[in-house]
């Protein structure tokens, strides 16, 4: 079994400027600093592996390069962030020394070491192919919101770990009766990432706009850990205003 360490692990942050709800999102300032730089700094501070930003933007590359970071320019026509991180991985690691890859979205400036360590450590179980995180939801507005993705899983109450059964936008309780807010942070073994990007999008993935359903629909195993912290994402001007007060 391959042990997870800083030499064989990479955090790859996909970032593009073509967001429809919040144009130029990665470069928008949060307390005077571009959002992508906040995310990159948090990833570096976690010290769990190499950190690479994957982007099709020269402006984003300039921001990361000036900060001393690694940035891989990728094609602009990728259908998903997962496709983008795979191209960046292939460019950055042609000798294939990296065995574990964390896909960290560029709009999670609150991400921390606990989240990043938790998601990659789930891959210590060599049967796991993909891993992700959830936290419990109690607010009825959030539970009923179709913009918030819920995970259906059977979580062990002692270990707080389980297997993903489904992901949905409807207010569906999980096996233990709780509502689980899915956190858009993933880790992959390298073979699993290679497999995933070569699979065609599944019908459910297209209908629900949930990329992780492609993995489940192709019988890939996704392990989940329940954590107590929800790193807020930035998708709207209101989210950005809220984040200004939190960081």
C-alpha positions as CSV (number, residue, x, y, z in Angstrom):
1,X,0.0,0.0,0.0
2,X,1.3,3.5,-1.0
3,X,1.5,5.8,2.0
4,X,0.1,9.3,1.6
5,X,2.8,12.0,2.1
6,X,3.8,15.5,0.9
7,X,5.9,14.1,-1.9
8,X,3.2,12.0,-3.6
9,X,0.2,14.4,-3.0
10,X,-0.9,17.5,-4.8
11,X,-3.6,20.1,-4.2
12,X,-4.7,21.4,-7.6
13,X,-6.9,24.5,-7.8
14,X,-8.9,24.9,-11.0
15,X,-9.7,28.6,-11.7
16,X,-11.2,30.4,-14.7
17,X,-12.6,33.8,-15.3
18,X,-15.8,32.8,-17.2
19,X,-18.1,32.5,-14.2
20,X,-21.6,33.6,-15.3
21,X,-23.0,34.5,-11.8
22,X,-19.8,36.3,-10.7
23,X,-17.6,37.4,-13.6
24,X,-13.8,37.4,-13.0
25,X,-14.5,35.6,-9.7
26,X,-11.0,34.3,-8.9
27,X,-9.5,37.8,-9.2
28,X,-12.2,39.7,-7.1
29,X,-10.6,41.2,-4.0
30,X,-11.4,40.0,-0.5
31,X,-9.9,42.6,1.9
32,X,-7.6,43.8,-0.8
33,X,-6.3,40.4,-2.0
34,X,-7.6,38.3,-5.0
35,X,-9.8,35.4,-3.9
36,X,-7.6,32.9,-5.7
37,X,-4.6,34.1,-3.7
38,X,-6.5,33.5,-0.4
39,X,-7.3,29.9,-1.5
40,X,-3.7,29.2,-2.7
41,X,-2.3,30.5,0.6
42,X,-4.5,28.3,2.6
43,X,-3.6,25.3,0.5
44,X,0.2,26.0,0.9
45,X,-0.2,26.5,4.7
46,X,-1.9,23.1,5.0
47,X,1.5,21.5,4.1
48,X,0.0,18.2,2.8
49,X,1.5,18.3,-0.7
50,X,2.5,20.4,-3.7
51,X,0.0,23.2,-4.7
52,X,-0.7,23.9,-8.3
53,X,-3.2,26.4,-9.8
54,X,-4.7,25.2,-13.1
55,X,-6.1,28.0,-15.2
56,X,-6.6,29.2,-18.8
57,X,-6.0,32.8,-17.6
58,X,-2.7,34.7,-18.0
59,X,-3.9,37.1,-15.3
60,X,-4.5,34.4,-12.8
61,X,-1.1,32.9,-13.6
62,X,0.5,36.2,-13.1
63,X,-1.0,36.6,-9.6
64,X,0.1,33.1,-8.5
65,X,3.5,33.4,-10.1
66,X,4.2,36.7,-8.4
67,X,3.4,35.0,-5.1
68,X,6.0,32.3,-5.8
69,X,3.4,29.6,-6.7
70,X,3.1,26.9,-9.3
71,X,0.6,27.6,-12.0
72,X,-0.1,25.5,-15.1
73,X,-1.9,27.1,-18.1
74,X,-4.5,24.7,-19.5
75,X,-6.9,24.7,-22.4
76,X,-9.9,27.0,-22.2
77,X,-12.4,24.5,-23.5
78,X,-12.6,22.1,-20.6
79,X,-16.1,21.0,-19.7
80,X,-15.3,20.7,-16.0
81,X,-12.8,21.6,-13.3
82,X,-11.8,18.0,-13.0
83,X,-10.8,17.9,-16.6
84,X,-8.7,21.0,-16.0
85,X,-6.9,19.6,-13.0
86,X,-6.1,16.4,-14.9
87,X,-4.4,18.4,-17.7
88,X,-2.5,20.4,-15.1
89,X,-1.4,17.2,-13.4
90,X,-0.2,15.6,-16.6
91,X,1.8,18.8,-17.5
92,X,3.3,19.3,-14.0
93,X,4.0,15.7,-13.1
94,X,5.1,13.9,-16.3
95,X,7.2,11.4,-14.3
96,X,3.9,10.4,-12.4
97,X,5.3,10.8,-8.9
98,X,2.0,12.1,-7.6
99,X,-0.4,9.4,-6.5
100,X,-3.1,11.4,-4.6
101,X,-4.8,14.6,-5.9
102,X,-7.0,17.0,-4.1
103,X,-9.4,19.1,-6.3
104,X,-9.8,22.3,-4.4
105,X,-12.2,24.8,-5.8
106,X,-10.9,28.4,-6.2
107,X,-13.9,29.9,-4.5
108,X,-13.3,28.4,-1.1
109,X,-11.2,31.0,0.7
110,X,-12.1,29.7,4.1
111,X,-10.6,26.2,3.4
112,X,-8.3,25.0,6.1
113,X,-5.8,22.3,6.9
114,X,-8.4,20.1,8.7
115,X,-10.6,19.9,5.6
116,X,-7.7,19.2,3.3
117,X,-6.1,16.6,5.5
118,X,-9.4,14.9,6.2
119,X,-10.4,14.5,2.5
120,X,-7.0,13.1,1.4
121,X,-6.6,10.8,4.4
122,X,-9.8,9.0,3.4
123,X,-7.8,7.6,0.6
124,X,-5.7,5.7,3.1
125,X,-8.3,3.0,2.6
126,X,-6.9,1.6,-0.6
127,X,-10.4,0.5,-1.7
128,X,-11.5,4.1,-1.9
129,X,-11.2,5.8,-5.2
130,X,-12.7,9.3,-4.5
131,X,-13.3,11.1,-1.3
132,X,-15.2,14.1,-0.2
133,X,-16.6,15.9,2.9
134,X,-20.0,16.8,4.4
135,X,-21.4,18.6,7.4
136,X,-24.9,18.4,9.0
137,X,-27.6,20.8,8.0
138,X,-30.4,21.9,10.3
139,X,-31.7,25.1,8.6
140,X,-34.9,24.4,6.8
141,X,-34.3,27.0,4.1
142,X,-30.9,25.4,3.3
143,X,-32.4,21.9,3.3
144,X,-35.0,23.0,0.8
145,X,-32.7,25.0,-1.4
146,X,-31.9,23.4,-4.7
147,X,-28.7,25.3,-4.9
148,X,-27.3,23.3,-2.0
149,X,-26.2,19.8,-2.8
150,X,-27.1,17.1,-0.3
151,X,-25.2,13.8,0.1
152,X,-26.9,10.6,0.9
153,X,-24.6,8.3,2.9
154,X,-24.5,5.8,5.7
155,X,-22.1,7.5,8.2
156,X,-20.6,5.5,11.0
157,X,-21.4,7.5,14.2
158,X,-18.1,6.5,15.7
159,X,-15.6,7.2,12.9
160,X,-17.8,9.8,11.1
161,X,-16.9,8.0,7.8
162,X,-19.2,6.4,5.3
163,X,-19.8,5.6,1.7
164,X,-21.7,7.9,-0.7
165,X,-24.9,6.5,-2.0
166,X,-26.2,9.5,-3.9
167,X,-26.0,13.2,-4.3
168,X,-29.2,15.3,-4.8
169,X,-30.5,18.8,-4.8
170,X,-33.8,17.7,-3.3
171,X,-34.4,17.8,0.5
172,X,-33.6,14.1,1.1
173,X,-32.4,12.9,4.4
174,X,-29.4,10.5,4.7
175,X,-29.4,7.0,6.1
176,X,-29.0,8.3,9.7
177,X,-31.9,10.7,9.3
178,X,-29.7,13.8,9.1
179,X,-29.4,16.2,6.2
180,X,-25.8,16.3,4.9
181,X,-24.5,19.4,3.2
182,X,-22.0,18.3,0.5
183,X,-18.7,20.3,0.6
184,X,-17.3,20.6,-3.0
185,X,-13.9,19.3,-2.1
186,X,-12.6,16.1,-3.6
187,X,-9.6,13.8,-3.5
188,X,-8.7,11.1,-6.0
189,X,-6.2,8.4,-6.4
190,X,-4.4,9.0,-9.7
191,X,-5.9,5.9,-11.3
192,X,-9.4,7.0,-10.3
193,X,-8.8,10.5,-11.7
194,X,-7.6,9.1,-15.0
195,X,-10.6,6.8,-15.1
196,X,-13.1,9.6,-14.3
197,X,-11.9,12.1,-16.9
198,X,-12.2,9.4,-19.6
199,X,-15.8,8.5,-18.8
200,X,-18.6,10.2,-20.7
201,X,-20.9,12.4,-18.6
202,X,-23.8,10.3,-17.3
203,X,-27.4,11.1,-17.9
204,X,-28.0,12.0,-14.2
205,X,-24.9,14.2,-14.2
206,X,-26.2,16.2,-17.1
207,X,-29.8,16.4,-15.8
208,X,-28.8,17.5,-12.3
209,X,-25.5,19.3,-13.1
210,X,-23.7,17.2,-10.5
211,X,-20.4,16.0,-11.8
212,X,-19.9,13.5,-8.9
213,X,-22.9,11.5,-10.2
214,X,-20.7,10.3,-13.1
215,X,-18.5,8.5,-10.6
216,X,-21.4,6.8,-8.8
217,X,-23.1,5.9,-12.1
218,X,-20.0,4.1,-13.1
219,X,-19.7,2.2,-9.8
220,X,-16.7,4.2,-8.5
221,X,-16.4,4.3,-4.8
222,X,-16.7,7.7,-3.0
223,X,-15.9,7.8,0.7
224,X,-17.3,10.6,2.8
225,X,-16.3,12.1,6.2
226,X,-18.6,14.1,8.3
227,X,-16.9,17.2,9.7
228,X,-18.1,20.1,11.9
229,X,-16.9,23.0,9.8
230,X,-18.5,24.3,6.6
231,X,-16.1,26.4,4.4
232,X,-18.4,28.8,2.6
233,X,-18.1,29.1,-1.1
234,X,-18.4,32.4,-3.1
235,X,-20.9,32.2,-6.0
236,X,-22.8,35.5,-5.8
237,X,-22.1,39.2,-5.0
238,X,-23.9,38.5,-1.7
239,X,-21.5,35.7,-0.9
240,X,-18.6,37.9,-1.7
241,X,-19.9,40.6,0.6
242,X,-20.3,38.1,3.4
243,X,-16.8,36.8,2.9
244,X,-15.4,40.2,3.3
245,X,-16.6,40.1,7.0
246,X,-15.3,36.6,7.6
247,X,-11.7,36.8,6.5
